[in-house]
Amino acid sequence: MSDNPIKIMVIDDQAVVRQGFVALINTVSDMVVVAEGTDGQEAIELYRLHRPDVTLMDLRMPQLGGVEAIIAIRKEFSAARLIVLTTYDGDEDIYRSLQAGAQGYLLKDVFFEELEDAIRKVHAGSRWIPAQVAERLAERMGSSDLTGREIEVLQLIVAGNSNKAIANRLNISEATVKSHINSILNKLGVSDRTQAATTALQRGLVHLR
């Protein structure tokens, strides 16, 4: 173990995923995990307590999401260094995360060597935006300005969910789902759900998983 290891916090609500990253990071001689949590609210509290050098943050979590947690942490600690580590590669997710103040964005299927490099770069004050993520961000900048919730609804439409199923998944009413869909159709300039799904995939707004 190094005399001055990079202190890392890992925030992810999936225990197996979180524990896997923690175990891998702790095998690196100059890195140590000082805290781990399961949601955004816990991330804020643990950050205050441990002041990690680099935080790995998931996006979709109970209580408080990753983007909201990043905004809160950066507001209180402007020098905080955070890397989003998520399964979501939608353009809106990437855009909102970087706008919130994240310095890196990686997908969870990343090779550990790349994650290790990203931690070192962000710790040193640089950004880590892989080419595929940068491409998605560029696509987003040239597309209609959908909200994060509309992106979620759109992803569920692409996955073949009915309005009722979407309402259940997102814990909102069917009327709210219909309102989101109408907004999506208007912003994408299409007339029905099928066209919306096709257009979203072509523009890279959402991706099949």
Order of alpha helices (4+ residues) and beta strands (2+ residues): beta-alpha-beta-alpha-beta-alpha-beta-alpha-beta-alpha-alpha-alpha-alpha-alpha-alpha
